[in-house]
């Protein structure tokens, strides 16, 4: 079991319905409004025990997580396998759109990327099983609960996984400041796609970069010559989404 902390993480985990809830504990005298009411109603509907505790007791339960007056005791994060992640992407009727994280270490960056990916309609995420941030309660909270809705696969070898994705018909695009990289705005991203982001500081490992069909760079015009990895990822993820939107709109119009 794990401790989830924060209203968004707990609410989205309840909505997603992929974790088993053992209990939810609220701070004493917490105002009952907005997400608090939603969480209480979902717990009552599903028979999840609701308790109360002092803020100090919640601090101890949440350890170093900011809990916003609420913690939940839940089962461990439900990772998907690679086949399930691909199947989920294909079941949408859209070209697969995956995000691959090559040994990202910072839970805040991983959480921010998961939040962006979920809001942009990314179908699944692949992370390294070792030497990388896993989907911990801190990541779930940093993602505002988006992690609870995503299909996330853990793999032992990112480079080999990219070969598998290419064999499945996906194009592999690495986001990397490299002499051979193309301006991200000049490449057609409306295709079956896996976007690859490297770790903070080092970027993609050479073996992983070699597996990419093409590399994308983001032009810099200021004095600072780099972006935070979550910001860089968000820019290219939404560029890919904007390339897909006209086709989605056309399909929706035909269906009407």
LINRA-V767584 format. One record per residue. SS is DSSP state (~ for helix, > for strand, _ for the rest). Layout:
ss=SS
ss=SS
//
This chain:
ss=_
ss=>
ss=>
ss=>
ss=>
ss=_
ss=~
ss=~
ss=~
ss=~
ss=~
ss=~
ss=~
ss=~
ss=~
ss=~
ss=_
ss=_
ss=_
ss=_
ss=>
ss=>
ss=>
ss=>
ss=>
ss=>
ss=>
ss=_
ss=_
ss=_
ss=_
ss=_
ss=_
ss=_
ss=~
ss=~
ss=~
ss=~
ss=~
ss=~
ss=~
ss=~
ss=~
ss=~
ss=~
ss=~
ss=_
ss=_
ss=>
ss=>
ss=>
ss=>
ss=>
ss=_
ss=~
ss=~
ss=~
ss=~
ss=~
ss=~
ss=~
ss=~
ss=_
ss=_
ss=_
ss=_
ss=_
ss=_
ss=_
ss=>
ss=>
ss=>
ss=>
ss=>
ss=_
ss=_
ss=_
ss=_
ss=_
ss=>
ss=_
ss=~
ss=~
ss=~
ss=~
ss=~
ss=~
ss=~
ss=~
ss=~
ss=~
ss=_
ss=_
ss=_
ss=_
ss=_
ss=>
ss=>
ss=>
ss=>
ss=>
ss=_
ss=_
ss=_
ss=_
ss=_
ss=~
ss=~
ss=~
ss=~
ss=~
ss=~
ss=~
ss=~
ss=~
ss=~
ss=~
ss=~
ss=~
ss=_
ss=_
ss=_
ss=_
ss=>
ss=>
ss=>
ss=>
ss=>
ss=_
ss=_
ss=_
ss=_
ss=_
ss=_
ss=_
ss=_
ss=~
ss=~
ss=~
ss=~
ss=~
ss=~
ss=_
ss=_
ss=_
ss=~
ss=~
ss=~
ss=_
ss=_
ss=_
ss=>
ss=>
ss=>
ss=>
ss=_
ss=_
ss=~
ss=~
ss=~
ss=~
ss=~
ss=~
ss=~
ss=~
ss=~
ss=~
ss=_
ss=_
ss=_
ss=>
ss=>
ss=>
ss=>
ss=>
ss=_
ss=_
ss=_
ss=_
ss=_
ss=_
ss=>
ss=>
ss=~
ss=~
ss=~
ss=_
ss=_
ss=_
ss=_
ss=_
ss=_
ss=>
ss=>
ss=>
ss=>
ss=>
ss=_
ss=>
ss=_
ss=_
ss=_
ss=>
ss=_
ss=_
ss=~
ss=~
ss=~
ss=~
ss=~
ss=_
ss=_
ss=_
ss=>
ss=>
ss=>
ss=>
ss=_
ss=_
ss=_
ss=_
ss=_
ss=_
ss=_
ss=_
ss=_
ss=_
ss=_
ss=~
ss=~
ss=~
ss=~
ss=~
ss=~
ss=~
ss=~
ss=~
ss=~
ss=~
ss=~
ss=~
ss=~
ss=~
ss=~
ss=~
ss=~
ss=~
ss=~
ss=~
ss=~
ss=~
ss=~
ss=~
ss=~
ss=~
ss=_
//
